[in-house]
């Protein structure tokens, strides 16, 4: 049985790679995501990170001692050991090497 399309596959693949390389087509993983094209539910944070973010970001790490953080939280400092578990209901706060909070997210 003859396969009429087999000779064209390398050419099609080369064209597709050329378009990706030229920036005409982006793989799905690199496509930009904006709020306008995505439902709000996709951006919901079940741990309430959005509520904490304005109060904690760019503040000294000492504010964490006085903050009434939820029971399910963790604070990650440089060199902290991180478990593989992902808990979307847990508030995670990251502190950078200068002692400032640089991240507040669920996970």
N, C-alpha and C positions, 0 to 999 in steps of 0.2 A: 504494500500500500504506500502510495506516495504522500508525503506531507508538504503541501504547497506553501505553508506559511513559515516553515522552519528557517529558510534562508533569511527572512526578514527580521527575525528576533534580535540578532546582534545589532542591526541598524537602528531598530526602534529603541533598544536599550541605550545606544550611544546618543540618540537624539534626546531622550529623557534626561540622561546625565548632563548633557550640554545645557539644557534648559535650567536644571537645578543649579549647575555651576555658574550660570550667568545671572542667577537671581530672579529669573522669570517665574519659577515655581519654587515654593517652599515646602519642605516636608511638613506633615501635620504637626510634629512635635515643636517646630519652630514658628508656627503660625501665631500671630499676635492674638491675644484674647482681650476683649474690652467688655465693660459692663453693659454697653449698648446692645451687644449681640448675645449676652448670656443671661439666663434668668437669675434673679436676686438670690434664690435659694442656693445656688451653686456657691455663693460667697458667704453663706451663713457660717458663723463660727459657734459651734455648740458649747464651747467652754466659756464664752463671754469675753474673749480676748479683745474684741473691739471696744468694750467698755473700759478695760484696764489700760489699753495702749496709750491714750492721751496722758494719763496720770504717771505712767512709768517710763516711757521712752525718753532717752537722753538725760535721765536723772541719775544721781549717784546710787550705787547699790545699797547704801545704808537705808534708803527709803523702803526697801523690801522688808526690813525688820519691823517697821511700824505699820506697813500695809496689812490690811485685813484680807489677805489672799484666800481664795477658796481652798477647801480641804484637799482637793485633788489638784496639786500644783507641784512643779519642780523648778529649781533654779539651777541653770547650767553656767558654770564659770569656766574660764580657760583651763584645760586639763581635766575637766570633769569626765567621769566615766558615764557613758550613755547606754542605757538598755535598748534592746532592739524593739521593744514593744511600742506600739503607737496607740495612744489613747486619746481620741478626739475630744473627750470630755475633760481632759487634764490641761490646765493652763501651764505653758512652758515659758519661762522668762530666761533670756540669755544676757549675760554680763560680759563685756569685752575686757581686754587686758588693762584698760585705763580705769576700770571700776565703774563704768557707766552701763546702764541697761540699753542694749541695742536690738533686742527682739522680744516681742510678746506675741505668742501664737498658740494654737491648740495642737496637741500632739504628745 
